[in-house]
Amino acid sequence: MALTGVEIFKMLPKTNCKKCGQPTCLAFAMKLAQRQASLDQCPDVSEEAKQKLGEASAPPIRPIKLGTGDKAVKMGEETVLFRHEKKFVNPCAFAVKIEDTLTEADAAKKMEEVLASEIDRVGQKLRVDALFLSNDSGDAAKLEALAKLAAQKAPGVPVIISTKNPDAAGAALGHLSGQNAVLYGADAGNLAGMAEKAKAAKATLGIAAKNLDELSDLTEKAKGLGIEDMVIDSGARKAGEILRDNTYIRRAALKKGFKPVGYPVINFALREDEMLETLVAGLAVEKYGSIVVLGSVRKWKDLALFSLRQNVYTDPQVPMQVQQKIYKIGEPGPKSPFLITTNFSLTYFIVSGEIENCKVPCRLAVMDSEGLSVLTAWAAGKFTASKISQFITESGIEGELEQKELIIPGYVAILSGAIEDKLPGWKITVGPREANGLPAFLKSRA
């Protein structure tokens, strides 16, 4: 079980040296207990305390990195059962299964679809994250050829190798050196051999159990073989089984401190019916899956699952925000309209989308309102005449405009007079109340 702040404090040097960035050792202990600090921030902690606190302060679900570079994904580190308690930390990864029974052309096509899956949604780049290369043929040479093809056709994309054959695993992993791959398929019959290949390739070991009891037994044995990084599969395949087992695993790791299941979970949503597959994948996203294996890349499926994942893994206590600055939409000139709104992501993307669709080049000032919408920001004192005028003045935008005119949202028309007082020489125009009124409004001024 996790230690309390007071229990941790008793093992710290109690010098209040502030080297950790906290004012006192007690404050640092409280941060450690809340998993908001790392023990290595204290330079004077004893080796004995390190040993005792290291395990206690570790996340209940071990952090795992899949892949390298800008396409790498992190999994694990979760600390809560429900996102409203705090937040979920690392979004799950979507992997697409590619069988080694496919022709080289068909396998390459699936890899290209993964590469082309990226979309931009409210300022975030979302995509299928990984390739799940499956040794369906049972032929080690075919799996190796598939791994080699993946290294050539999809460089940088994280890879999961799936096989029960340690020799096939070793050959395939040879093409993924230094890529933080996952070797999935370790079971009761091949654990020692698979663990050896995973260690040699510095890969994460994927445990494939038949049930929860066998799962905890296998992870303990793998740890005894020197394996630290694992992803785990309880054997659940039906939707109800996935919900049950994932919930048991998360509760056992978080509430009971049961280390044998404190690892990211891999779930298989594979179905012939793609709508059913999407629904099962959605369940895994919502209920604790860290890797969700899909059978194909489809734009409609991707959009549904990406949107769900994005919403589930958004911090519910922090509104989604875009950067405060003046955005150019189209190629605005000195006479182009100049509008202002808040930095709530949804507000920005709806407003900018309407402007883009009407083909009228504009400048859009996006002001930091701590992620609040226009009316909410105004009511909270975040979108006021003083703050708007300060933003506009400091931006230096007036040097780019032939006529100093600012168009404000119709919902805050009440601010027009006060803004004019704060911005001498500026004309303040009240725009539409709703974003869908912008095209007609802007075209009427063209």
C-alpha positions in Angstrom: 0.0 0.0 0.0 1.1 3.6 -0.6 2.7 5.4 2.3 1.3 8.6 3.8 3.1 11.9 3.7 3.9 11.6 7.4 5.3 8.1 6.9 7.5 9.3 4.0 8.6 12.3 6.1 10.0 10.1 8.8 12.5 8.6 6.2 13.7 11.9 4.8 16.8 13.8 6.1 14.6 16.6 7.7 17.1 19.3 6.9 14.6 21.6 5.1 17.5 22.4 2.7 15.0 23.3 -0.1 17.2 21.6 -2.7 14.1 19.6 -3.9 12.3 22.8 -4.7 10.0 22.6 -1.7 10.2 24.8 1.4 10.3 21.9 3.9 10.9 18.2 3.9 7.3 17.7 5.1 6.1 19.6 2.0 8.2 17.4 -0.2 6.9 14.3 1.6 3.3 15.4 0.9 4.2 15.9 -2.8 5.7 12.4 -2.9 2.6 10.9 -1.3 0.5 12.6 -3.9 2.8 11.4 -6.7 3.6 15.0 -7.7 7.3 14.7 -7.1 10.1 12.2 -7.6 12.4 10.9 -4.9 15.5 11.7 -7.0 14.7 15.4 -6.4 16.1 14.9 -2.8 19.9 14.7 -3.1 20.5 13.9 0.6 18.1 10.9 1.0 19.8 7.8 2.4 20.3 4.6 0.4 18.1 2.8 3.0 15.3 5.3 2.5 15.7 5.1 -1.3 15.2 1.4 -1.2 12.1 1.7 1.0 10.6 4.7 -0.6 11.4 3.9 -4.2 8.9 1.0 -4.4 6.4 2.8 -2.3 6.5 6.0 -4.3 6.4 4.2 -7.7 3.1 4.6 -9.6 0.7 1.7 -8.9 0.7 1.0 -12.7 4.1 0.8 -14.1 4.9 3.4 -16.8 5.8 1.8 -20.2 7.2 3.6 -23.3 6.3 2.1 -26.7 8.4 3.4 -29.6 10.8 6.3 -29.9 10.9 9.8 -31.1 7.8 11.9 -31.7 5.6 8.9 -32.4 6.4 7.2 -29.1 3.5 6.6 -26.7 3.5 6.3 -22.9 1.3 4.0 -21.1 0.6 3.3 -17.4 1.2 5.6 -14.5 -2.6 5.8 -13.8 -3.6 6.7 -10.2 -7.4 6.8 -10.2 -10.4 4.6 -11.1 -12.5 7.5 -12.4 -11.3 10.6 -14.3 -13.4 13.0 -12.2 -11.3 12.0 -9.2 -8.2 13.6 -10.8 -7.5 12.6 -14.4 -6.3 9.7 -16.6 -2.7 10.2 -17.4 -1.6 8.5 -20.6 -4.0 7.9 -23.5 -4.3 4.4 -24.7 -2.6 3.4 -28.0 -4.5 2.0 -31.0 -2.6 -0.7 -32.9 -3.7 -2.3 -36.1 -3.2 -6.0 -36.7 -1.1 -7.0 -39.7 -0.9 -10.8 -40.3 2.2 -12.4 -41.8 -0.1 -14.4 -44.0 -0.8 -11.3 -46.1 1.0 -10.6 -49.3 3.8 -8.0 -49.1 1.6 -5.6 -51.1 -1.4 -6.0 -48.8 0.8 -5.7 -45.7 2.4 -2.6 -47.1 -1.0 -1.1 -47.9 -2.1 -1.5 -44.2 1.1 0.1 -43.0 0.4 3.1 -45.4 -3.1 3.4 -44.0 -1.7 3.6 -40.5 0.7 6.3 -41.7 -2.1 8.2 -43.3 -4.5 7.9 -40.3 -3.4 11.2 -38.6 -6.1 13.8 -38.2 -6.1 17.2 -36.4 -8.9 17.6 -33.9 -9.1 20.8 -31.7 -5.4 21.4 -32.1 -4.2 17.8 -31.3 -2.7 15.4 -33.7 -4.5 12.0 -33.4 -3.6 8.8 -35.1 -3.4 5.0 -35.1 -0.3 4.6 -32.9 1.2 1.2 -33.6 1.6 -1.9 -35.8 0.6 -5.3 -34.3 2.6 -7.8 -36.4 1.1 -11.2 -35.9 2.7 -14.6 -36.6 -0.5 -16.2 -37.9 1.5 -18.4 -40.3 3.6 -19.9 -37.5 6.6 -19.4 -39.9 9.5 -17.5 -38.3 10.8 -16.4 -41.7 7.5 -14.8 -42.6 7.3 -12.9 -39.3 10.8 -11.7 -39.8 10.0 -10.5 -43.3 7.0 -8.6 -42.0 9.1 -6.9 -39.3 11.7 -5.9 -41.9 8.9 -4.5 -44.1 7.5 -2.5 -41.2 11.0 -1.0 -40.5 11.2 0.0 -44.2 7.7 1.2 -44.9 6.7 2.7 -41.5 9.9 3.9 -39.9 9.3 5.4 -36.4 5.9 3.8 -36.0 5.9 1.7 -32.7 5.7 -2.0 -33.3 4.2 -5.0 -31.3 5.5 -8.4 -32.3 3.0 -11.2 -31.6 4.2 -14.8 -31.6 4.4 -17.8 -29.3 7.8 -18.8 -30.8 10.9 -17.4 -29.1 13.1 -18.0 -32.1 10.7 -16.2 -34.4 10.5 -13.4 -31.8 14.3 -13.0 -31.7 14.5 -12.8 -35.5 11.7 -10.2 -35.9 13.0 -8.1 -33.0 16.4 -8.0 -34.7 14.9 -5.4 -37.2 13.6 -3.2 -34.4 16.7 -2.6 -32.4 16.4 0.4 -30.0 12.7 0.9 -30.9 11.1 0.1 -27.5 9.0 -2.6 -29.2 6.6 -4.9 -27.4 7.0 -8.7 -27.6 3.5 -10.2 -27.0 2.8 -13.9 -26.5 4.6 -15.0 -23.4 2.6 -17.7 -21.7 3.1 -20.6 -19.3 4.8 -22.7 -21.9 7.3 -20.3 -23.4 7.9 -17.7 -20.7 11.6 -18.3 -20.1 12.4 -18.2 -23.8 10.3 -15.1 -24.5 11.7 -13.3 -21.5 15.2 -14.0 -22.8 14.4 -12.5 -26.2 12.7 -9.5 -24.7 15.7 -8.7 -22.5 18.1 -9.1 -25.4 16.1 -6.7 -27.5 15.3 -4.3 -24.6 11.6 -4.8 -25.5 8.6 -4.8 -23.2 7.2 -8.3 -22.6 3.5 -8.9 -23.4 2.0 -11.6 -21.1 -0.8 -13.7 -22.6 -2.7 -15.4 -19.8 -5.8 -17.5 -19.9 -7.4 -15.9 -16.8 -6.6 -13.5 -14.0 -5.2 -16.1 -11.7 -2.7 -17.3 -14.3 -1.9 -13.6 -15.2 -0.6 -12.7 -11.7 1.4 -16.0 -11.6 3.0 -15.3 -15.0 4.0 -11.7 -14.1 5.6 -12.8 -10.9 7.6 -15.5 -12.7 8.6 -13.0 -15.4 9.8 -10.6 -12.8 11.8 -13.4 -11.3 13.5 -13.8 -14.7 14.6 -10.2 -14.7 11.7 -8.6 -16.6 10.5 -5.2 -15.3 8.5 -3.8 -18.2 5.4 -5.7 -19.1 1.9 -5.3 -20.7 -0.7 -7.8 -19.6 -3.6 -9.7 -21.2 -6.0 -11.6 -19.0 -7.3 -13.6 -21.9 -10.6 -11.6 -22.0 -12.1 -11.3 -25.5 -15.8 -10.8 -25.0 -17.0 -7.3 -24.1 -18.3 -8.4 -20.7 -15.0 -10.2 -19.9 -13.0 -7.1 -20.9 -15.0 -4.9 -18.6 -14.8 -7.3 -15.7 -11.1 -8.2 -16.0 -9.9 -4.6 -16.7 -11.9 -3.4 -13.7 -10.5 -6.1 -11.4 -7.0 -5.3 -12.6 -7.3 -1.5 -12.1 -8.9 -1.9 -8.6 -6.4 -4.5 -7.5 -3.4 -2.3 -8.6 -4.8 1.0 -7.2 -6.8 0.1 -4.2 -5.0 -3.0 -3.0 -1.5 -2.2 -4.1 -1.3 -5.6 -5.8 1.9 -5.3 -7.8 1.5 -8.5 -10.0 -1.2 -6.7 -12.0 0.3 -3.2 -11.8 1.0 -3.0 -15.6 -0.7 -1.6 -18.7 -3.4 -3.8 -20.2 -3.6 -4.9 -23.8 -7.1 -5.6 -25.2 -8.2 -7.2 -28.5 -11.3 -5.7 -30.0 -11.0 -7.7 -33.3 -14.3 -8.5 -34.8 -15.5 -9.3 -38.4 -18.3 -6.8 -37.9 -16.5 -3.5 -37.9 -19.2 -1.6 -36.0 -19.1 -4.2 -33.3 -15.3 -3.9 -33.2 -15.6 -0.2 -32.8 -18.0 -0.6 -29.9 -15.8 -3.1 -28.1 -12.7 -0.9 -28.7 -14.7 2.0 -27.2 -15.3 -0.1 -24.1 -11.6 -0.8 -23.8 -10.8 2.9 -24.2 -13.3 3.9 -21.4 -12.4 1.0 -19.1 -8.7 0.9 -18.6 -7.2 -0.5 -21.8 -3.7 0.8 -22.5 -3.3 -0.9 -25.9 -6.3 -1.6 -28.1 -5.8 -3.9 -31.1 -8.0 -3.3 -34.1 -8.3 -5.2 -37.4 -8.3 -2.3 -39.8 -8.0 1.4 -40.4 -11.3 3.1 -41.4 -11.8 6.9 -41.3 -15.2 6.7 -39.7 -13.9 4.2 -37.1 -10.8 6.3 -36.4 -12.8 9.5 -35.9 -15.2 7.9 -33.5 -12.4 6.2 -31.4 -10.0 9.2 -31.6 -12.7 11.5 -30.4 -13.7 9.2 -27.6 -10.1 8.7 -26.4 -9.4 12.5 -26.6 -12.4 13.2 -24.4 -11.8 10.4 -21.9 -8.2 11.5 -21.4 -8.8 15.2 -21.2 -8.3 16.6 -17.7 -11.9 17.4 -16.6 -10.7 20.1 -14.3 -8.8 22.0 -17.0 -10.7 23.3 -20.1 -9.1 22.6 -23.4 -7.2 25.7 -24.5 -5.4 27.1 -27.6 -2.5 29.5 -27.4 -3.1 33.2 -27.0 -2.1 35.0 -30.2 -3.5 36.6 -33.3 -4.2 33.9 -35.9 -4.3 34.6 -39.7 -7.1 32.8 -41.5 -6.5 32.9 -45.2 -4.2 35.7 -46.4 -5.5 38.8 -44.7 -4.4 42.2 -45.9 -4.5 45.7 -44.2 -8.2 46.0 -44.9 -9.2 42.5 -43.7 -11.6 42.1 -40.7 -10.1 41.8 -37.3 -12.1 39.7 -34.7 -11.6 38.6 -31.2 -12.7 35.6 -29.1 -11.6 33.5 -26.1 -9.1 30.6 -26.1 -11.6 27.8 -25.3 -10.6 25.2 -27.9 -14.2 24.5 -29.0 -14.9 28.2 -29.4 -11.8 28.8 -31.4 -12.3 25.9 -33.8 -16.0 26.7 -34.4 -15.3 30.4 -35.0 -12.2 29.8 -37.2 -14.0 27.0 -39.1 -16.9 29.3 -40.0 -14.4 32.0 -41.1 -12.5 29.5 -43.3 -15.7 28.2 -44.8 -16.9 31.6 -45.9 -13.5 32.3 -47.7 -13.1 35.8 -46.2 -9.5 36.4 -45.1 -9.5 37.6 -41.4 -7.3 38.1 -38.4 -8.7 36.4 -35.3 -7.4 37.5 -31.9 -7.6 34.7 -29.4 -7.3 35.9 -25.9 -6.3 33.8 -22.9 -9.5 33.3 -20.8 -8.2 30.2 -19.0 -10.1 28.1 -21.5 -13.5 29.6 -20.8 -16.1 30.3 -23.5 -17.1 33.9 -24.3 -20.1 34.3 -21.9 -18.5 32.3 -19.1 -15.2 34.2 -19.4 -17.1 37.6 -19.3 -19.1 36.5 -16.3 -15.9 35.3 -14.5 -14.1 38.6 -15.2 -11.6 36.9 -17.7 -12.9 38.7 -20.8 -13.3 42.3 -19.9 -12.7 45.7 -21.6 -9.5 46.3 -19.7 -8.0 42.8 -20.5 -9.1 43.0 -24.1 -7.6 46.5 -24.6 -4.3 45.4 -22.9 -4.1 42.4 -25.2 -4.8 44.4 -28.3 -2.3 47.1 -27.4 0.5 44.7 -26.5 0.0 42.7 -29.6 1.1 45.5 -31.9 -1.5 44.6 -34.4 -2.5 48.2 -35.2 0.6 48.5 -37.4 -0.8 45.9 -39.7 -4.3 47.4 -40.1 -5.4 50.3 -42.4 -8.5 50.9 -40.2 -8.4 50.2 -36.5 -11.6 48.2 -36.1 -12.2 45.3 -33.7 -15.2 43.0 -34.1 -16.3 41.5 -30.8 -18.8 38.6 -30.1 -22.4 39.7 -30.0 -22.8 38.0 -26.6 -20.6 40.7 -25.0 -22.1 43.7 -26.9 -22.3 45.4 -23.5 -18.5 45.8 -23.6 -18.3 47.8 -26.8 -18.4 51.3 -25.2 -15.9 50.4 -22.4 -13.5 48.9 -25.0 -13.7 52.1 -27.1 -12.8 54.1 -24.0 -9.8 51.9 -23.3 -8.7 51.8 -27.0 -8.7 55.5 -28.2 -8.9 55.7 -32.0 -10.4 52.2 -32.4 -13.8 51.4 -33.7 -15.6 48.6 -31.9 -18.1 46.7 -34.0 -20.5 44.1 -32.5 -20.6 40.9 -34.5 -23.1 38.0 -34.5 -24.0 36.3 -31.2 -23.5 32.8 -32.8 -20.5 31.7 -34.9 -22.8 30.4 -37.6 -23.8 34.0 -38.3 -20.2 35.0 -39.2 -20.3 34.0 -42.9 -23.2 36.3 -43.7 -21.9 39.0 -41.5 -18.4 39.0 -43.0 -19.6 38.7 -46.6 -21.9 41.7 -46.1 -18.9 43.8 -45.3 -16.7 42.6 -48.2 
